[in-house]
Amino acid sequence: MKYAYLGFGSNMGDREGYISRAKNLLIESGIDIVAESSMEETDPVDYTEQPRFINQVAKVTTAMKPDELLSEISRIENSLGRVRTIDKGPRTIDIDILLYGDMIYRTEKLEIPHHAILDRDFVLRHIIQIDETVRDPRDNRKLSEVYHEKFGNKVSS
């Protein structure tokens, strides 16, 4: 079993409900959720002309390989009505693989660690809520140190 950190986001309809249903579907597919951050409302990033998001991070364990996990996540997103009409646009649910153990992995469809993990204060903050000792596998730096250097001391519980 490997651990992974998954990021959840929703900005359409019952945002908290979509995140909750996505986590339940992950559990039904054999993925164990071992820890969760708080949920937080955040402003959209990249494509800003859309409603605010609810975001959360969960630490999970899985026997799936990264590409299998991505396929399962895509299936869950589709089952919850995710439609990709505008890149980075409004969505019922978005699930990102942020970290997968200490793996560095890159294919055409998947990049681990997630390409924007160090640029999103709420992503780092949520990971730190779960475990302040998590490290970036690319340079072995604690994500809590990266967060404090880039965004200050705004860690919430």
C-alpha positions in Angstrom: 0.0 0.0 0.0 1.2 3.5 -0.8 0.0 6.8 0.7 -1.0 9.7 -1.5 -2.3 13.2 -0.9 -5.4 14.1 -2.9 -6.7 17.6 -3.4 -10.5 18.1 -3.7 -12.2 21.2 -5.1 -15.7 22.1 -6.1 -17.4 25.4 -7.1 -20.8 24.3 -8.5 -23.9 23.3 -6.7 -23.6 21.6 -3.3 -19.8 22.0 -3.1 -19.3 20.2 0.2 -21.7 17.5 -0.9 -19.7 16.8 -4.1 -16.5 16.5 -2.1 -18.2 14.2 0.4 -19.6 12.0 -2.3 -16.2 11.9 -4.1 -14.6 10.7 -0.9 -17.3 8.0 -0.4 -16.7 6.8 -4.0 -13.0 6.6 -3.4 -13.6 4.5 -0.3 -16.0 2.2 -2.2 -13.2 1.7 -4.8 -10.9 0.4 -2.1 -9.0 3.6 -1.3 -8.7 4.3 2.5 -8.9 7.9 3.7 -6.6 8.1 6.7 -6.7 11.9 7.4 -8.5 15.0 6.1 -7.8 18.7 6.3 -10.5 21.2 7.0 -12.6 22.5 4.2 -11.8 26.0 3.1 -13.5 28.4 0.7 -11.0 29.9 -1.8 -10.9 32.2 -4.7 -10.5 30.7 -8.2 -7.0 30.5 -9.6 -5.9 30.8 -13.3 -9.5 31.3 -14.7 -10.9 33.8 -12.2 -14.3 34.5 -13.8 -16.1 31.8 -11.8 -17.6 31.1 -8.4 -15.4 30.5 -5.3 -14.3 27.0 -4.5 -14.5 24.7 -1.5 -11.1 22.9 -1.2 -9.8 20.1 1.0 -6.9 17.7 1.1 -7.0 14.0 2.2 -4.3 11.6 2.9 -5.2 8.2 1.5 -3.7 4.7 1.2 -4.1 2.7 -2.0 -2.8 -0.4 -3.8 -3.4 1.4 -7.1 -0.4 2.5 -9.2 -0.5 6.3 -10.1 -2.1 5.8 -13.5 -4.7 3.4 -12.1 -5.5 6.0 -9.4 -5.8 8.7 -12.0 -8.2 6.5 -14.0 -10.3 5.9 -10.9 -10.4 9.6 -10.0 -11.5 10.4 -13.6 -14.3 7.9 -13.4 -15.4 9.4 -10.1 -15.3 12.9 -11.4 -17.3 11.9 -14.5 -19.9 10.1 -12.3 -20.4 13.3 -10.3 -21.1 15.3 -13.4 -17.7 16.9 -14.2 -17.8 18.4 -17.6 -14.6 19.9 -19.1 -15.8 22.8 -21.3 -13.4 25.6 -20.1 -9.8 24.8 -19.0 -9.6 25.4 -15.2 -13.3 26.4 -15.4 -16.3 25.7 -13.1 -16.6 22.1 -12.0 -18.8 20.0 -9.8 -15.7 18.2 -8.5 -11.9 18.2 -9.2 -9.6 15.7 -7.6 -5.9 16.1 -8.0 -3.1 13.7 -7.1 -0.8 16.0 -5.2 1.7 13.5 -3.9 2.1 9.7 -4.2 4.6 8.5 -1.6 8.0 9.9 -2.3 7.5 9.3 -6.0 8.5 11.7 -8.8 6.5 10.7 -11.8 5.7 12.4 -15.1 3.7 11.2 -18.1 1.6 13.1 -20.7 -1.5 12.8 -18.4 0.0 13.0 -14.9 2.7 14.8 -13.0 3.6 13.9 -9.4 4.2 16.0 -7.3 1.4 18.0 -8.8 2.8 20.8 -10.9 1.2 23.6 -8.9 1.6 22.1 -5.4 4.1 24.8 -4.3 2.1 27.7 -5.8 -1.2 27.2 -4.0 -1.1 28.4 -0.4 -4.3 26.5 0.5 -2.9 23.2 -0.9 0.2 23.5 1.2 -1.8 24.7 4.2 -4.1 21.7 4.0 -1.3 19.2 3.7 0.5 20.7 6.7 -2.8 20.4 8.7 -2.6 16.7 8.1 1.2 16.3 8.6 3.7 19.0 9.2 6.6 16.6 8.3 5.6 15.9 4.7 8.5 16.6 2.3 8.7 17.5 -1.4 10.3 14.4 -3.0 12.1 16.6 -5.5 14.4 18.3 -3.0 13.4 16.7 0.3 12.3 20.1 1.8 9.5 20.1 4.3 6.4 21.5 2.8 5.8 23.4 6.0 9.1 25.3 5.5 8.2 26.0 1.9 4.8 27.3 3.0 6.3 29.6 5.7 8.9 31.0 3.2 6.3 31.7 0.5 3.2 32.5 2.3 4.0 33.4 6.0 2.6 31.9 9.1 -1.0 31.5 8.1 -1.4 27.8 9.0 -4.9 27.2 10.3 -6.1 24.2 12.2 
